Amino acid sequence: MNPQEPAKDSTDAAGAALLYSGGSDSSLAACFLAQRFPKVYLNTFSRFGFMATGFSSVHYERMRRRFPDTEFVHSIIPATRFYEALEGWRYFSFLKKYGFMAFASCGHCKVALHWRNLIFCLDHGIKHSADGAVVDAEEFAEQNPRILMPELKDFYGHFGIELLHPAYQKGLSTEDALFDLGITDQPRIKRTAKDSQVICSQQIGFAMFLRTYLSTRTFEEYEKRYREYLKQKLDHLRKLTDEYLAARDGSAVARLLR
């Protein structure tokens, strides 16, 4: 996909809803989406443990100028209740069976944010969701094709929504691409003061979990076990979302939205 040659399809008029942190990966994903969709929702989710959610708006104005034919809609959406509902479901039985995985924040977080984005899509008639997944970030479940990526696609697909990974391209440097597009002022922004995105205070905890887990197991074992664990969470969320569509105000999801 080449963001320099927009060619929108009128059948995608409802747009796409992107999980948007404001970092280089999700910002480039937004630029790629602007090629195809006339409207791109930049959904920045807030929850306990996140800081500086306002940083996610740094690239917003430049993207609007770079793609004037695309309407960007940036929103900060609370998701703490969705995260807590997901993490808390069968917590003690999963802790006994899966150990560290039951309180590893990153897997719970991304599943919960995708769940919240799915609800957003259903409530707004949007048929395309997207994230900023990139190649070579396979320690994160939602960016690993052997852990969560296929399960998330099935999760959205169950509700008639297509999950896109616009920046998931081998050999792609998101930083270079953003610089070439004029979205950033310099080609290297990751882990610098220019890297203005949502900050998660719990990532250190996840790194410690992963280091501990891999000290006695292979990465392949981590992938297999984590997929088994998170798939059960997704199956539960699918059931809750089905109930939401059937009962709306009387459902557990409706209570989380209040």
C-alpha positions, 0 to 999 in steps of 0.5 A: 500500500502506498499512502502517497497515492490515495484511491478510496473505495466508496463501499468503505464509506463507514470508515475504519476504527484504529487502535491509536496510541500516537506512536510511529507504528499506529500513526503510519497505520493511520496514514495507510488507512487514509489511502483506502477510507474516507474516514479514519477513527483514531481511537485512543483508549485510556485505562488505569496504568496509562499515562499521557494519553493526550500525547496521542494527538501530536501527529493528528494535525499533520496527518489531516494536512497530508491527507485532506480528503480523509476525515480523521476523528480522534477520540480518547475512550475509557476502557478500564472497566473492559480491562478489569472485566477481562482480567478478573474473569476466572482469575484464580483458576487461571492463576493456578493453571497458567501462573504468571500469565494470569497477571501479565498486563500486556496480553489482557490490555490488548485483548481488552482494547480490541474488545472495546474497539469492536464494541465501538465498531458495532455501535457505529456500523463500522466494518473495518478495525485496525491496529498498529501491529508490525513485524518483529514485535512477536513478544507481544501477543497481538503482534504475533501470528502464532499467538493472537493475530489469527484469533483476533481476526476470527473474533472480529470476523464473528461479528462481520468486521474485518481486522486490518494490520496496515503496517504489518509489512516485512522490511518496513521502517515505520519511522522512515515512512512517517518522515518521508510523508512529512508527518515527523521532523526526523527519521528516528523518533522511537525512544526519543523525546519526539516519541509522543505516544500513550505511556504504559506504566505496566510494560516494565512488569510485562518485561519482567514476566517475560524474562522470568518465564523464558528463563526456564522455557522456550519461546515456542512454549511461551507462544503455545501456552499464551495462545491457549490462555488468551483464546479462552479469554476471547471466547468469553468476550465473544459470548458477552458481545453476542449477549450485548447484541441480543439484549443491549441494555440488559447485558454485561457489556452495557453495564461496562459502557455506563 
